[in-house]
Amino acid sequence: MAHVFARLNGVKFEAIKQKLAEDAAEHAENGMYLEQIWRNFDNSDEVVFLFRVNDLNHCKELMKKRHSEALRNDPNAKLPELTFLDEPQA
């Protein structure tokens, strides 16, 4: 099962939680399902969250495109650091 782990700094937990809820339908259309969201206990301005994804390659390309667009519109946009995770096949 593939996942994407995201870390976002300099943000408020409630704002990110609300944004992820607003974007849930669009995420689902792209095979991305939010499984968990956390606030860093030691740094309240850091939020981490985990998506389960159907197609890791599709998700990776989509995120690359979306982040490029966001930076084009706002070079100072706060974007999450993404880690793409996959279970090795036995």
C-alpha positions, 0 to 999 in steps of 0.5 A: 500500500502506498502512502504520502507523508507530508510535513508543513511548517509555519502553519496553524493546525486548524487552518490546514485541517480545514483546507484538507477537509475542503479538498477531500473530494478533489483528493479522492478523485485523484486516489488520495485519502487522508488517513491522519493529521497531527500537530507537532507537540514540540513545534505547534506551527508544524503539521504532518499528515498521511495520505493513502494513495492508489497510484504513487506515480500519479500522485507524485506527478500531480503534486509536482504539477500543483506545487509548480503552479502554486510557486508560479502564483506565489514564490513564497507559498508554503508547500509541504515537504513530501515523502512518497512511501511504498511497501516493497513487494515480497 
